[in-house]
């Protein structure tokens, strides 16, 4: 059954209890919840900022890496060009040296040829003088003279060949 006095006492007790719970229970609990909410929000904001900074740093590092790769490629290209130029220079120097040596050898051969011809001419002249002396000393007949000329020609032929 329903009693009005008990009902009113229950309502008053409920309201008093609700007031104390709200004042000493819900308000501190709401403050803790609010502080926790603020802390989580701050952590999320910091995490987003850190992620943005990390992304920015990553982009900078990628850009630096690309620039470094480009510089290395340029350096390698320049080194290849220098190597090609040096190779051409070395080849040109070798060709010049070869031409110089060839010319020196030709001159040496020509000098030796001239010396040999001079020696042959000297031998021919000494043989001619020797032959003339023999002819004048012996006063030989025509046949002996022809024989001596043939002998001189034979000796000259051997010297020239």
MDAnalysis code that builds the backbone (N, CA, C; Angstrom):
import MDAnalysis as mda
import numpy as np

u = mda.Universe.empty(483, n_residues=161, atom_resindex=np.repeat(np.arange(161), 3), trajectory=True)
u.add_TopologyAttr("name", ["N", "CA", "C"] * 161)
u.add_TopologyAttr("resid", np.arange(1, 162))
u.add_TopologyAttr("resname", ["UNK", "UNK", "UNK", "UNK", "UNK", "UNK", "UNK", "UNK", "UNK", "UNK", "UNK", "UNK", "UNK", "UNK", "UNK", "UNK", "UNK", "UNK", "UNK", "UNK", "UNK", "UNK", "UNK", "UNK", "UNK", "UNK", "UNK", "UNK", "UNK", "UNK", "UNK", "UNK", "UNK", "UNK", "UNK", "UNK", "UNK", "UNK", "UNK", "UNK", "UNK", "UNK", "UNK", "UNK", "UNK", "UNK", "UNK", "UNK", "UNK", "UNK", "UNK", "UNK", "UNK", "UNK", "UNK", "UNK", "UNK", "UNK", "UNK", "UNK", "UNK", "UNK", "UNK", "UNK", "UNK", "UNK", "UNK", "UNK", "UNK", "UNK", "UNK", "UNK", "UNK", "UNK", "UNK", "UNK", "UNK", "UNK", "UNK", "UNK", "UNK", "UNK", "UNK", "UNK", "UNK", "UNK", "UNK", "UNK", "UNK", "UNK", "UNK", "UNK", "UNK", "UNK", "UNK", "UNK", "UNK", "UNK", "UNK", "UNK", "UNK", "UNK", "UNK", "UNK", "UNK", "UNK", "UNK", "UNK", "UNK", "UNK", "UNK", "UNK", "UNK", "UNK", "UNK", "UNK", "UNK", "UNK", "UNK", "UNK", "UNK", "UNK", "UNK", "UNK", "UNK", "UNK", "UNK", "UNK", "UNK", "UNK", "UNK", "UNK", "UNK", "UNK", "UNK", "UNK", "UNK", "UNK", "UNK", "UNK", "UNK", "UNK", "UNK", "UNK", "UNK", "UNK", "UNK", "UNK", "UNK", "UNK", "UNK", "UNK", "UNK", "UNK", "UNK", "UNK", "UNK", "UNK", "UNK", "UNK", "UNK"])
u.atoms.positions = np.array([
    [0.743, -1.101, 0.000],
    [0.000, 0.000, 0.000],
    [0.837, 1.239, 0.000],
    [0.183, 2.167, -0.340],
    [0.871, 3.395, -0.572],
    [0.661, 4.328, 0.610],
    [1.728, 4.756, 1.217],
    [1.621, 5.691, 2.324],
    [2.299, 6.970, 1.909],
    [1.576, 7.997, 2.134],
    [2.040, 9.301, 1.677],
    [3.223, 9.780, 2.494],
    [3.302, 9.541, 3.720],
    [4.392, 9.982, 4.605],
    [5.681, 9.297, 4.243],
    [5.641, 8.009, 3.979],
    [6.827, 7.268, 3.603],
    [7.294, 7.750, 2.235],
    [6.318, 8.030, 1.374],
    [6.658, 8.498, 0.037],
    [7.393, 9.835, 0.100],
    [6.906, 10.747, 0.913],
    [7.514, 12.073, 1.030],
    [8.884, 11.944, 1.666],
    [9.048, 11.121, 2.677],
    [10.343, 10.927, 3.335],
    [11.309, 10.316, 2.339],
    [10.866, 9.374, 1.547],
    [11.728, 8.736, 0.554],
    [12.179, 9.746, -0.498],
    [11.280, 10.610, -0.913],
    [11.615, 11.618, -1.916],
    [12.596, 12.609, -1.327],
    [12.381, 13.062, -0.101],
    [13.279, 14.021, 0.548],
    [14.641, 13.367, 0.749],
    [14.679, 12.123, 1.173],
    [15.938, 11.408, 1.359],
    [16.664, 11.269, 0.021],
    [15.885, 10.935, -0.998],
    [16.472, 10.801, -2.335],
    [17.073, 12.121, -2.796],
    [16.357, 13.230, -2.572],
    [16.852, 14.533, -2.998],
    [18.088, 14.931, -2.204],
    [18.113, 14.676, -0.912],
    [19.286, 14.993, -0.084],
    [20.466, 14.142, -0.534],
    [20.238, 12.865, -0.748],
    [21.288, 11.962, -1.202],
    [21.779, 12.371, -2.593],
    [20.853, 12.731, -3.454],
    [21.224, 13.173, -4.797],
    [22.076, 14.436, -4.732],
    [21.721, 15.364, -3.827],
    [22.481, 16.602, -3.663],
    [23.899, 16.279, -3.210],
    [24.091, 15.430, -2.217],
    [25.422, 15.087, -1.720],
    [26.244, 14.317, -2.764],
    [25.557, 13.403, -3.462],
    [26.266, 12.636, -4.500],
    [26.699, 13.572, -5.626],
    [25.816, 14.493, -5.996],
    [26.173, 15.415, -7.074],
    [27.287, 16.339, -6.625],
    [27.196, 16.860, -5.403],
    [28.196, 17.820, -4.924],
    [29.518, 17.160, -4.657],
    [29.560, 16.017, -4.023],
    [30.821, 15.393, -3.630],
    [31.221, 14.214, -4.512],
    [30.344, 13.738, -5.345],
    [30.652, 12.585, -6.183],
    [30.738, 12.936, -7.652],
    [29.659, 13.524, -8.180],
    [29.639, 13.801, -9.606],
    [30.575, 14.927, -9.997],
    [30.668, 16.000, -9.219],
    [31.535, 17.126, -9.586],
    [33.010, 16.709, -9.623],
    [33.530, 16.050, -8.575],
    [34.930, 15.606, -8.689],
    [35.120, 14.591, -9.814],
    [34.135, 13.716, -9.985],
    [34.211, 12.741, -11.063],
    [34.175, 13.440, -12.414],
    [33.338, 14.474, -12.538],
    [33.276, 15.239, -13.788],
    [34.575, 15.984, -14.025],
    [35.192, 16.507, -12.935],
    [36.488, 17.171, -13.076],
    [37.556, 16.179, -13.546],
    [37.548, 14.982, -12.993],
    [38.517, 13.950, -13.405],
    [38.276, 13.567, -14.859],
    [37.010, 13.385, -15.219],
    [36.687, 13.060, -16.615],
    [37.113, 14.191, -17.546],
    [36.896, 15.441, -17.137],
    [37.266, 16.592, -17.952],
    [38.786, 16.662, -18.087],
    [39.518, 16.425, -16.977],
    [40.984, 16.443, -17.022],
    [41.482, 15.319, -17.936],
    [40.882, 14.150, -17.839],
    [41.268, 13.022, -18.694],
    [40.977, 13.347, -20.151],
    [39.845, 13.949, -20.414],
    [39.484, 14.342, -21.785],
    [40.497, 15.358, -22.320],
    [40.837, 16.347, -21.500],
    [41.823, 17.356, -21.919],
    [43.190, 16.712, -22.181],
    [43.587, 15.786, -21.302],
    [44.879, 15.107, -21.461],
    [44.908, 14.290, -22.763],
    [43.864, 13.536, -23.018],
    [43.796, 12.717, -24.238],
    [43.784, 13.615, -25.469],
    [43.038, 14.717, -25.400],
    [42.991, 15.654, -26.532],
    [44.377, 16.242, -26.786],
    [45.069, 16.613, -25.708],
    [46.417, 17.154, -25.831],
    [47.365, 16.114, -26.438],
    [47.250, 14.867, -25.978],
    [48.112, 13.797, -26.498],
    [47.841, 13.556, -27.989],
    [46.566, 13.578, -28.361],
    [46.210, 13.386, -29.781],
    [46.767, 14.542, -30.609],
    [46.631, 15.769, -30.119],
    [47.152, 16.940, -30.829],
    [48.673, 16.854, -30.965],
    [49.335, 16.488, -29.856],
    [50.796, 16.335, -29.914],
    [51.201, 15.237, -30.893],
    [50.464, 14.137, -30.879],
    [50.769, 13.033, -31.798],
    [50.596, 13.473, -33.245],
    [49.533, 14.247, -33.516],
    [49.319, 14.739, -34.883],
    [50.433, 15.700, -35.294],
    [50.854, 16.557, -34.367],
    [51.954, 17.477, -34.667],
    [53.258, 16.699, -34.894],
    [53.495, 15.712, -34.050],
    [54.702, 14.895, -34.213],
    [54.677, 14.150, -35.542],
    [53.518, 13.623, -35.905],
    [53.386, 12.932, -37.182],
    [53.611, 13.895, -38.336],
    [53.067, 15.104, -38.217],
    [53.267, 16.107, -39.271],
    [54.751, 16.485, -39.375],
    [55.398, 16.654, -38.214],
    [56.836, 16.968, -38.234],
    [57.640, 15.804, -38.815],
    [57.260, 14.592, -38.447],
    [57.963, 13.421, -38.977],
    [57.773, 13.323, -40.489],
    [56.562, 13.607, -40.959],
    [56.306, 13.585, -42.409],
    [57.120, 14.667, -43.108],
    [57.169, 15.848, -42.490],
    [57.954, 16.943, -43.058],
    [59.431, 16.560, -43.097],
    [59.930, 15.976, -42.013],
    [61.325, 15.537, -41.951],
    [61.592, 14.459, -42.997],
    [60.650, 13.539, -43.135],
    [60.784, 12.479, -44.135],
    [60.835, 13.073, -45.541],
    [59.968, 14.043, -45.814],
    [59.982, 14.697, -47.122],
    [61.305, 15.421, -47.366],
    [61.815, 16.093, -46.330],
    [63.104, 16.781, -46.462],
    [64.225, 15.783, -46.736],
    [64.190, 14.654, -46.007],
    [65.225, 13.641, -46.202],
    [65.153, 13.038, -47.607],
    [63.945, 12.808, -48.083],
    [63.791, 12.287, -49.452],
    [64.317, 13.292, -50.465],
    [64.017, 14.561, -50.235],
    [64.507, 15.604, -51.137],
    [66.039, 15.658, -51.105],
    [66.614, 15.597, -49.907],
    [68.078, 15.583, -49.794],
    [68.672, 14.355, -50.471],
    [68.020, 13.216, -50.307],
    [68.496, 11.993, -50.953],
    [68.443, 12.128, -52.471],
    [67.345, 12.695, -52.978],
    [67.241, 12.915, -54.429],
    [68.326, 13.871, -54.915],
    [68.550, 14.955, -54.152],
    [69.597, 15.905, -54.530],
    [70.969, 15.233, -54.512],
    [71.207, 14.413, -53.493],
    [72.490, 13.713, -53.392],
    [72.658, 12.745, -54.557],
    [71.612, 12.025, -54.879],
    [71.684, 11.115, -56.040],
    [71.986, 11.897, -57.317],
    [71.332, 13.036, -57.460],
    [71.555, 13.865, -58.650],
    [73.008, 14.358, -58.693],
    [73.514, 14.787, -57.530],
    [74.908, 15.253, -57.470],
    [75.881, 14.122, -57.790],
    [75.611, 12.949, -57.245],
    [76.484, 11.799, -57.523],
    [76.443, 11.459, -59.003],
    [75.252, 11.500, -59.596],
    [75.125, 11.224, -61.036],
    [75.919, 12.253, -61.834],
    [75.797, 13.531, -61.450],
    [76.557, 14.578, -62.138],
    [78.059, 14.358, -61.991],
    [78.471, 13.973, -60.777],
    [79.897, 13.734, -60.546],
    [80.396, 12.557, -61.390],
    [79.595, 11.498, -61.461],
    [79.993, 10.349, -62.270],
    [80.056, 10.714, -63.746],
    [79.074, 11.501, -64.202],
    [79.089, 11.939, -65.598],
    [80.324, 12.786, -65.883],
    [80.643, 13.692, -64.969],
    [81.832, 14.538, -65.147],
    [83.098, 13.687, -65.140],
    [83.143, 12.675, -64.264],
    [84.317, 11.796, -64.209],
    [84.456, 11.003, -65.505],
    [83.312, 10.549, -66.050],
    [83.365, 9.829, -67.331],
    [83.878, 10.741, -68.437],
    [83.395, 11.974, -68.445],
    [83.842, 12.923, -69.471],
    [85.342, 13.179, -69.332],
    [85.804, 13.396, -68.087],
    [87.241, 13.610, -67.868],
    [88.048, 12.397, -68.289],
    [87.555, 11.203, -67.973],
    [88.260, 9.981, -68.348],
    [88.329, 9.845, -69.864],
    [87.226, 10.168, -70.546],
    [87.232, 10.119, -72.008],
    [88.233, 11.119, -72.579],
    [88.238, 12.326, -72.027],
    [89.172, 13.345, -72.501],
    [90.612, 12.910, -72.260],
    [90.876, 12.368, -71.072],
    [92.228, 11.911, -70.766],
    [92.625, 10.754, -71.680],
    [91.685, 9.877, -71.963],
    [91.960, 8.772, -72.877],
    [92.321, 9.283, -74.265],
    [91.551, 10.266, -74.733],
    [91.857, 10.847, -76.044],
    [93.215, 11.538, -76.028],
    [93.510, 12.254, -74.938],
    [94.806, 12.926, -74.843],
    [95.946, 11.908, -74.836],
    [95.791, 10.846, -74.076],
    [96.831, 9.816, -74.015],
    [97.007, 9.169, -75.381],
    [95.897, 8.898, -76.061],
    [95.968, 8.313, -77.400],
    [96.673, 9.264, -78.359],
    [96.341, 10.551, -78.293],
    [96.992, 11.534, -79.162],
    [98.485, 11.615, -78.861],
    [98.838, 11.599, -77.576],
    [100.257, 11.631, -77.208],
    [100.973, 10.389, -77.710],
    [100.314, 9.239, -77.597],
    [100.932, 7.993, -78.074],
    [101.126, 8.035, -79.585],
    [100.140, 8.580, -80.299],
    [100.273, 8.697, -81.756],
    [101.386, 9.662, -82.120],
    [101.484, 10.767, -81.400],
    [102.563, 11.722, -81.656],
    [103.916, 11.080, -81.383],
    [104.009, 10.342, -80.280],
    [105.264, 9.669, -79.936],
    [105.610, 8.628, -80.996],
    [104.602, 7.901, -81.450],
    [104.823, 6.906, -82.497],
    [105.314, 7.569, -83.775],
    [104.689, 8.672, -84.162],
    [105.113, 9.390, -85.364],
    [106.532, 9.917, -85.198],
    [106.851, 10.423, -84.015],
    [108.195, 10.943, -83.762],
    [109.237, 9.824, -83.864],
    [108.929, 8.676, -83.218],
    [109.855, 7.549, -83.282],
    [110.015, 7.038, -84.710],
    [108.927, 7.000, -85.452],
    [108.984, 6.565, -86.844],
    [109.883, 7.493, -87.647],
    [109.717, 8.787, -87.433],
    [110.537, 9.758, -88.162],
    [112.007, 9.630, -87.758],
    [112.270, 9.449, -86.464],
    [113.653, 9.275, -86.011],
    [114.271, 8.030, -86.637],
    [113.503, 6.943, -86.686],
    [114.016, 5.709, -87.285],
    [114.261, 5.882, -88.784],
    [113.388, 6.607, -89.456],
    [113.596, 6.869, -90.887],
    [114.875, 7.673, -91.092],
    [115.055, 8.682, -90.248],
    [116.274, 9.483, -90.350],
    [117.509, 8.631, -90.074],
    [117.428, 7.746, -89.072],
    [118.541, 6.861, -88.752],
    [118.851, 5.937, -89.926],
    [117.798, 5.380, -90.513],
    [117.987, 4.501, -91.680],
    [118.622, 5.279, -92.826],
    [118.140, 6.483, -93.064],
    [118.685, 7.311, -94.153],
    [120.151, 7.631, -93.878],
    [120.480, 7.950, -92.621],
    [121.872, 8.233, -92.260],
    [122.758, 7.014, -92.482],
    [122.269, 5.849, -92.021],
    [123.046, 4.627, -92.192],
    [123.194, 4.277, -93.669],
    [122.146, 4.522, -94.443],
    [122.213, 4.274, -95.893],
    [123.257, 5.166, -96.523],
    [123.229, 6.474, -96.113],
    [124.215, 7.407, -96.664],
    [125.628, 6.983, -96.264],
    [125.779, 6.525, -95.014],
    [127.104, 6.059, -94.575],
    [127.541, 4.837, -95.360],
    [126.598, 3.923, -95.600],
    [126.922, 2.725, -96.374],
    [127.303, 3.091, -97.801],
    [126.554, 4.007, -98.413],
    [126.887, 4.441, -99.778],
    [128.249, 5.110, -99.798],
    [128.521, 5.900, -98.767],
    [129.829, 6.544, -98.678],
    [130.924, 5.498, -98.549],
    [130.676, 4.472, -97.733],
    [131.663, 3.404, -97.578],
    [131.853, 2.650, -98.878],
    [130.749, 2.390, -99.596],
    [130.832, 1.702, -100.890],
    [131.609, 2.556, -101.876],
    [131.294, 3.844, -101.897],
    [131.993, 4.736, -102.816],
    [133.476, 4.783, -102.485],
    [133.773, 4.778, -101.210],
    [135.176, 4.781, -100.796],
    [135.849, 3.487, -101.227],
    [135.145, 2.360, -101.054],
    [135.692, 1.077, -101.507],
    [135.887, 1.070, -103.015],
    [134.885, 1.618, -103.738],
    [134.994, 1.674, -105.200],
    [136.190, 2.527, -105.603],
    [136.336, 3.655, -104.956],
    [137.461, 4.511, -105.322],
    [138.788, 3.848, -104.986],
    [138.851, 3.182, -103.828],
    [140.113, 2.508, -103.504],
    [140.378, 1.355, -104.453],
    [139.310, 0.638, -104.861],
    [139.481, -0.432, -105.836],
    [139.907, 0.126, -107.194],
    [139.340, 1.267, -107.538],
    [139.706, 1.885, -108.811],
    [141.166, 2.297, -108.782],
    [141.588, 2.877, -107.690],
    [142.993, 3.280, -107.564],
    [143.880, 2.044, -107.600],
    [143.465, 1.012, -106.891],
    [144.239, -0.225, -106.872],
    [144.330, -0.834, -108.268],
    [143.215, -0.838, -108.971],
    [143.184, -1.379, -110.333],
    [144.063, -0.569, -111.263],
    [143.979, 0.739, -111.098],
    [144.805, 1.599, -111.939],
    [146.281, 1.346, -111.677],
    [146.633, 1.176, -110.408],
    [148.030, 0.899, -110.073],
    [148.487, -0.408, -110.713],
    [147.627, -1.410, -110.627],
    [147.981, -2.695, -111.210],
    [148.167, -2.575, -112.717],
    [147.280, -1.815, -113.339],
    [147.365, -1.661, -114.796],
    [148.633, -0.910, -115.188],
    [148.916, 0.090, -114.456],
    [150.081, 0.873, -114.794],
    [151.362, 0.103, -114.508],
    [151.406, -0.711, -113.526],
    [152.605, -1.452, -113.182],
    [152.839, -2.593, -114.168],
    [151.873, -3.229, -114.559],
    [152.045, -4.411, -115.372],
    [152.077, -4.113, -116.862],
    [151.492, -3.110, -117.276],
    [151.312, -2.822, -118.687],
    [150.817, -4.070, -119.378],
    [149.733, -4.455, -118.943],
    [149.185, -5.707, -119.420],
    [148.532, -5.558, -120.769],
    [148.270, -6.672, -121.279],
    [147.592, -6.723, -122.566],
    [146.116, -6.448, -122.365],
    [145.416, -6.277, -123.477],
    [143.991, -5.954, -123.460],
    [143.210, -7.037, -122.730],
    [143.542, -8.274, -122.875],
    [142.811, -9.359, -122.240],
    [142.964, -9.291, -120.728],
    [144.122, -8.991, -120.251],
    [144.333, -8.879, -118.820],
    [143.564, -7.682, -118.279],
    [143.546, -6.612, -119.080],
    [142.813, -5.412, -118.682],
    [141.322, -5.715, -118.580],
    [140.747, -6.413, -119.552],
    [139.322, -6.766, -119.520],
    [139.007, -7.672, -118.325],
    [139.919, -8.571, -118.032],
    [139.730, -9.476, -116.915],
    [139.715, -8.708, -115.598],
    [140.563, -7.728, -115.449],
    [140.616, -6.926, -114.236],
    [139.351, -6.082, -114.091],
    [138.845, -5.551, -115.197],
    [137.603, -4.768, -115.154],
    [136.459, -5.658, -114.714],
    [136.377, -6.885, -115.241],
    [135.319, -7.823, -114.845],
    [135.425, -8.157, -113.363],
    [136.655, -8.335, -112.902],
    [136.878, -8.631, -111.483],
    [136.418, -7.458, -110.622],
    [136.730, -6.247, -111.047],
    [136.290, -5.049, -110.310],
    [134.786, -4.922, -110.316],
    [134.156, -5.205, -111.464],
    [132.699, -5.149, -111.545],
    [132.058, -6.176, -110.624],
    [132.666, -7.369, -110.571],
    [132.170, -8.425, -109.707],
    [132.253, -7.997, -108.249],
    [133.374, -7.437, -107.849],
    [133.565, -6.979, -106.467],
    [132.586, -5.852, -106.155],
    [132.434, -4.923, -107.103],
    [131.468, -3.814, -106.900],
    [130.056, -4.338, -106.789],
    [129.710, -5.341, -107.625],
    [128.377, -5.922, -107.563],
    [128.095, -6.553, -106.221],
    [129.084, -7.212, -105.642],
    [128.912, -7.832, -104.337],
    [128.734, -6.773, -103.241],
    [129.477, -5.662, -103.374],
    [129.377, -4.612, -102.379],
    [128.026, -3.904, -102.416],
    [127.523, -3.680, -103.611],
    [126.258, -2.953, -103.756],
    [125.099, -3.812, -103.308],
    [125.086, -5.074, -103.639],
    [123.981, -5.959, -103.285],
    [124.038, -6.232, -101.828],
])
